[in-house]
Amino acid sequence: MMDIQEASTGAVPAPAPASAPAPGRGGPRGARFAGAGDTGPEAVREERPEEALDQAGRRIIAETVAALVRMRAEGRSGEAHALLAEAAHWPAARYPALAAELHRAGLGADWATLLWETAALPADRLVAAADALTAAGRTADGEQILRQGVVRPAGEIGEAVLGLNADGRHREVRALLDAYVRVRTPEEAARSVAADPGLLLPLLLEAARGVSDERHWDLVHALRVAGFTI
């Protein structure tokens, strides 16, 4: 992971591509969403969204924004994108303050890029980031990353829900599936239960019922067409 102080002095890794693969396609972003990678001690520490934003966190945010301002002024867009991709893995508690600092510095476009990167995180960290933004009054941003985060193959969604449920993360399951049934077609949603119909089917139907009666019955029909017994 890039040291922020290295970024602030201009010593950064080789530039990353200015564009990344779109959500839902293969590659490391999809793997991170499914929970792969990021298994070292540092990753475990960073996966604690409940961690309060301390003075060190505020310093890192300030240094990162200053580095981004300099990179943009110097036309170093690839390095700026790489730094934003690293920031997407920060603890969720830093997100609201980072959003405020980026907009204060006139880097609203960089905040949009970071949100796009965040949508590729594993499901539990995705929901934690959305929660932190919503709690800070940035509800639209929280909803946006959930909508972007569920644009994944149906099988990945099903596996993510199974993992969260096995860990007892029921609130995260509800948040993820609520976004999923709102964004995806009933036919797409129906395909997500294949990994474990006995567990996933009632969870998915409950989420659809919470959206509307119409969405619930559309999903029931799609599941029946797909061969599942309701």
N, C-alpha and C positions, 0 to 999 in steps of 0.2 A: 504493500500500500504506500502511496506517495506520502512522504513527510511534508506537512504543511509549511514548515519553515523552509524546506527546499524550494517549494513553490514560490514562497514570498521573495526569495532571492534570485529567482529565475532559473535555478538548477532543477529542471523537471525532466521526467523520462521522455523517451522518444514520443513525438506527437501521435495521438490516436487519430483514427479516421474522423473526419468532420461529421460523418453521418454513421448511424448504427442501423442494424437490421430492424425492420419493423416488428412490433410486438406480434407474437403468434408464429413467427418463423423460427427455424432452428438456430442454434448458436448458444453462447454462454448466457445471454439474457434469459432465455427460456429455461435453461438449466437452473439458474439462480432462483427463478420463480418456483420451481418444483422442489427447492430445498437443497440442491446439489451445491458443492463447493462451499467456501467460506467456513471451513471447519476448524481453523486454528484457534489458539487461545484468544487472540485479539478479536476474531470474529465473534466468539462467544461473549466477550465483554461488550462488544458493540450491539449485540442483539438484545440489550436490556432497555426497552423503550421507556420503562418507568424511571430510569435514571434522570435525576433532575439536571437542568442546565446549570452547570457550575461556572466558576470564573475561567477555568481552563477552556471550557467549551466556548464561552464568549470570545476569548482571545483567538481561538482557532477560527471562529467565524469571521472575526475582523481581519485576520491575516489572509484568509482565503478570498474574501471580497476584494481586499487591496490587490492581491495577486491577479485576480480576474480583471480588475479595472486596468492594470498595467498590460496584461496580455491582450485585451481587446484594443487598447490604444496602439499596441505594436503589431497588430494583425496576426497574433499567434493563436488562431482559432482552434487548431487541432489540440494544442496544449490546454487551452481553456476547456474544451470539451472533455478531455481526460480528467481534469481537476473536478469538473462537475460530476463525472461518473463516479469518482472516488467519494465525493460528498454525499452521493445518494446512499452510501452505506453507513452514514453516521447514525448515532442514536436518534430515535424519533423526536426526543425532546429538543433537539437543535433546529428542527425544521422551521417552526414559526419565526424564530429569531433570524435565521438565515434568509427567509423570505423577506422579512422587513429590511434587512441590510442590503440585499440585492436590489430591491426596488428603490431604496433610498439612494443607491449609487447609480441608478439609471440602467440597471441590468435586468429589467423585467423579462427580456428574451432568454436570459440565462436561467432564470427561475423556471420558465416554461420547459427548458431543456432538462433541468434537473427533475422536474415532475415526471417527464417522459421516462427518464432513467429509473426513477423510483418505482414505476409501474412494473418493472421486471423483477423486483425483489421477491424472495419467498413470501408465501401468503401471510404468515404471522407478522412479518416486519412491514409488509404492505399495509395491513390493517392498522398496525401501531402508528405508522406515519399518518395515515388518514385520520385516526383518532386525535393525534396531537394537533394537526392542522384544524380540525373541526373545533376542538376545545379552545383553540386560540382565536376563533372567529373566522377562520379561513375555510368555511364549509365548502365553498365551490371547489377549492383546491383538493380537499379531502375526497369529495365525490369524484373529481376528475381522475385521480390516480386509481381509485377503485374501478371506475369504468374502463380505464386503459388496462388495468391489471388483469381483468377477466377476458381480455381479447387474446385467448390462448386456445390451443386445441382442447376439445372437450375432455379428453383423457387426462390431461394435466390438471384441469380443474377438479375432476373427480379424485385424483390422487392427492391433491393438496387438501381437499376437504377431509379425506380419510386420515391424513396425517394430523391435521388440527384436531379432529374429533378424538383420535387415539390419545392425544396429549391433554384432553379435557378442555380444549380451547373453544368452548361452545359459542361464546360471543363472537369470536372471530369467524367461526363457521357461518353464523347467521349474517354477519356483515358481508362476507364474501359471496354467499349465495344470493343475498338480496340484490347486490350489484349484478351478479351473473344473470339472473332471470329477467332483470330489467333491460340488459344490454343485448343478450343473445336471443335468437329466435327460439321458439319452443322446440323445434326439431334439433337444433344444436344442443340445447339444454338436455334434451332426452338422451343424447349420446354420452353425456357425462356420467351416467349412473352405471355404465357397463362394468366398472371395476368391482363394484359391490352393490348390486341392486337392492338387497335387503336393507342396507343401511342408508344408501344415498337417495333412493327413491322417496322415502317419506320426508327426508330433510329438504329435498328439492321442491316437493309439493307444498311443504309448509312455507317455504320462502315465496313461492309463486302466489299462494293464497294471501300472504301479507302484502303483495303488490296490488292485486285486484282479483275479483271473481273471474273476470274474463281471462286474465293471464293464467289463472289456475286451471280453468277448463281447457284452454288451448294446450297447456302442458299435458294434462290428462290425455287429451286426444293424441298428441304427438307420441306419448309413451306407449299408448295402446297400438298405434300404427307401427311403432318400433318393435312390438312384440312383448312388451312388459305387461304383466297382469296388475291391475290397480285394485 
